[in-house]
Amino acid sequence: MNYKISIVIPIYNAEKYLEKCVNSLRKQTLTDIQIILVDDGSKDTSAALCDNLSKQDSRIFVIHKKNGGVSSARNLGIQSAQGEYLGFIDADDWVDPYMFETLYFMAKQNEADVVMCDAVTEYENGEQSSDTITQLTEDAVLTKEMFTPTLLMEMAGSVWRCIYRTNQLWEHGNSFDTDLKFSEDRVFNLYAFGYANKVVYLKKAFYHRLMQNESAVHRFHADYYEAVSAAAVATDRALNTVWGGKEEYIQTYKQQHINGAIAAINNYFYRTSTLRISEKIACVKKICNDPSLVAAIRENGLGGLRGKWIANRRVFCLVVAAYVANRKYKR
């Protein structure tokens, strides 16, 4: 390997943020890094900005591709990585100067395949919130057997605050599922954590995640539940492949599926929804008629009150609850 760490940045229409993101990498105290900018068919000036940045620093490599989504961009970065370890950063985020030196040191000291740190969520109004692993009160070195289902659920949600041993990813063919609209990070980490000899967790916040007002998690998606269902199938496949299909893990992620269904119902009734009221109600009925979802609720008593409403096809109650929730959170 030619570098200690390769860092992949998937880029799509990120002209407002890209320079700050890249400069935070150029200022890393670990200088032996490769910075891979993957322009995913941007329509703004991001492509030209990538090329200009590469002229300023020989460690910056640029890949231009047709638009295919964040997963395809990251996968191309994985294939191009020349670092012993591999990290990801989103183009609108930034990191502290000593992040990758610290993560690399911990990886080498513990001979770990994955190292994770905490993050700070930065809001556009200047507010901040801590993004930490609540089930761990201090730094930890974890083997596979130490992951409880709930700890795995909490830790596996994001790739952008981790580094991974590159050869380990290549050995197991670990890549991002380009068919997933949601939970692609989680599925990737289910495989990465499951194959890892050790996962090191640092209770220190080095990563700064910008939460934009127009963030994808706040936008209306007409195919929301279809995306949730696809993620549930991919998650189940990962649990059976790497985690032995243990029932305690399966049950925990069934709750995630139910939560996703409830979020989908809320999403259909966002103020930005383009659906007619008849179409919104039809979407809710479709969710209530999903046999795998209803079975998960009835067999395990999951989902709370709204889960019961789904299982009993109480469409009116679900619609009212969505209106109330969206009004409360100004969606």
N, C-alpha and C positions, 0 to 999 in steps of 0.2 A: 504494500500500500504506500502511496506517495505522500499522503497527508495523515495527520492524526484523526481529524474529523472532517467529513463532508457535510455541508448544510444545504438542504434543498429548499428553495422558495418557489412555490407555484404562484404564478402571477396572471391575473386577469383584470384589466382596467384598474390598475393600482397606482396611477401616476401621482396621486395626492400623498401617498404614504411610502412609496418604495424606497426613496432615497434615505429616509430616516431609518427604515428597516435595515437596509444594506450597510449603512454607516455604523449601525450598532454592531454589526458583525466585523467590519473592518477595524473597529476599535477593541476587539477582543484581546485579552492578555495572552491567550493562546493564539499565536500567530500562524502556526502550521495547520491552517484550515483551507478547505476548498469550498468556495461559495458558488452554488449552482443555481442560476436564475432560469426558470422554465417559463417562458412567455407562452401562455395558453391561448394564442390567437387574440390578443388584446386589440380593442378597437380605438383606444385612446393613444397617448404618446408613450405608453409603457415599454413597447418594443424598442423604440429609439433610446429611451432612458436606460434600458438594460445594456444596450451596446455602448453607450457613453460611459456607464459605470465600469464596464469591463476594460475600457481603455485606461482607466485610472488605477486599476489594481490587477496584477497578473494572477491573483488567486481567484478572480471572478470568471466563471465560464457561463456562456449564454446558450440556451437552446430555444429556438423558435419552432412552434408547432401549431397545427390547426386546433381550434377550440374543441376540447374533449372532456373538460371538467377537471376538478382538483385531483381526483384519484389518478387519472391518466397522466397528469403532469408530475405528480409525485413518483409514479412508477418509472417514468422516463428518467427522473433524477436518481432513483435507486440504481438503475442500470448504468448510469454514468458516473457513479460515485467511485472515487479513488482513495477514500479515507478508511482508516481502520475502523472507525465508528461513523455513524450516520445520524444526522439530526434533521428536523423539519422546523420551519418557521413560516408563519403566514405573512403575506406581503404588507399587511397593515399593522403588524405588531413589531415589537423591538425587544432587545434583551440587554441585561446588565453586562458590563465589560468583562467580568470574570466568570460568566456563566459556563462557557464551554471548557475553560481550563479546570474549573472545579469538578464538573461532571466527568471529564476525562480522567482526572486524578483519581476520583472515586471508583471509576470503572477499572482502572489498572490496579489500584490497591486491593480491590476485592475480587478481581478476575471475573467481573460481572458482564453479562450480555446486554443488560438494560440498566440505565440510570435515569431516574426521574426526579425533578425538583418541583417546588411550588410555583405559583404564578400570582400576578396581580391583575385583576380585571379593571381596565381603565375606561371610564365612560366619557362621552364627548362633552358632558357638562363639567368635567373636572373631578367628579367623584371617583372613588376607588373602592374595591372590595377584595378581600382575600380569597384566593382559590387554593385551598389546602386540602390535604387528605385528613378528614376529621377523625378517622378511626386509628390513626397513628399519631402519637403525641410527640415523637422524636424521630431522628434518623433511624433507618432500619435496613437490614440486609435480609432479603426474603428469598426462600426457596419455594418451589411450587407447592409443597405440602403446607406451607404457612398461609396460603391465600384462602381465607374463608370466602364463601360466595359473595357476601356483601362488600368485603374488601376488594375483591376482584372487580366487582361492579363499579366501585368508586374510583379505582386507580386506572381502569382501562379506557376511560372516556376520551383521552386526548393524546396525540402523538407529538404535539409541538413543544412539550416541555421535557422530552426524553432524548437520549441518545441510544443507539442500538449497534451492536457489533455487526458490521456489514457482512462478514462472511457467514454469520449465523442466519441472516435474512436470506442470503443467496442460497445457502445450503438447503433451506426448507422451502424455497420458492415463495417466501412471504412478500406479498404485494397488496395493494389496495384494490378492493373489488369495485370495478368501474360501473357495475350495474346498480350500485347503492347510491341513493340520494342522501340518506341519513345514516349515521352510525358507522361510517366507513372507518373512522379512527378506532372505534371500540372493537370492531371485528379484527382489524389489523393487530391490535394489542392482545386480543385473546390468543392469537397464534404466537405472537412474539413472547408474551409472558409464559405461555404454556411450554414453549420450547427452550426458554432461557434456563441456564444453570443457576443464575442468581439475578434478582432484580434489586437494585439499591434505590432507596428513597431518601431524599434529602429534604428536611423540613426548612427549606430556605427558598424564598421567592426571587428568582432571577429573571423570569419571563414576564413580559407586559403584554397583555392581550387587550386590544382595543375593541370595545363593544360599540359598533356603529348603530345609529338609529335605524338604518335600513338593513340591519343584519339579517341573514337568511333565516335565523331562528324566529324572527318577528314578521316575516313576510307571509302572505297568503300563498298556499300551494294547493292547486286543484286536485293533485294526485297524492295528497299527504298520507292517507291511510295505505295506499298501495306501496308507498315508500317505506312506511312502518312495517308492513307485512313482509316486504322483501328483506328488510334488516333482521326481522325475527327469524326468517328461514336461514339466513347466512349465519346468524348468531348460534342457532341451534346446531348447525353443521360444524361450526368451530368448537363448540362445547363437546360434541360427540367425537370429533377428530383428535383434539389435544387434551381435553379435560376428562376423558373417559366416560362421557355421558352421565356423570354422577347426578342423581336426582336432585340433590340440594342446589347444585348450580342451575339446573334446568328450571327449577321452581323460581329461583330468584329472577331469572331473565324472563319468565312468563309475566311477572309483575311489570317488567319494563314494556312488554308488548301491550299490556292493558293500559299502562300510563300513556303509551303512544296513541292508542285508540282514543282515549279521552282528549289528548292534545289535538288529534285530528278533528274531532267534533268541534272543539273550540275554534280551530283554524278555519273551518268552513263558514263560521259566523263572524270572522274578523270584519272590521269596517272596510278593509281593502278587498274583501271577497268579490269576485266577479260572477258568482253563481246566483241564479234566481232562487227565490225561497223554495220553490218546488224541488230544485236540484239539490239544495242544501239538505232538505228533509230526506230526499232519496239517498244521499250519501250516508246520513245517519242510519237509515234503515239497512243499508248495505253492511255497515259495521255490525249492527245488531244481528245480522244473519250470517256472520262469519262463524262457522262451526268450531274451528280451532280456538278462536277467541272465547266464545261462549263456554266451551268445555273447560278452558283454563280457569275461567271465573267460577263456574259451578263446582268443579272438582276440588278446587283449592281455596275457595272462599276469598279470592283476591279482588282487589279493585275498589273496596269500600262501597259507599252508596251508589256512586255512578257506575261502578262495575255491576252491581245488582240491576241497575236500570238497563244496562246493555243486555245482560243475560235474559231479562224479562221483557225486552223490547219496549221499554217505556220511552218512546221517542219524544213525546211532548216534554217530559221531565228533563231529558238530556238537552233539548233545545233551550229551554228556559235556563238551565244551569250554564250553558255556554254563553248566553247573552249576559248573565250576571257576572261570570268570570271575566269576560272580555271588557265589560264596563269597568269593573274593579281595577283591571290592569291597563286600561286605556288602549285596548287593542282594536 
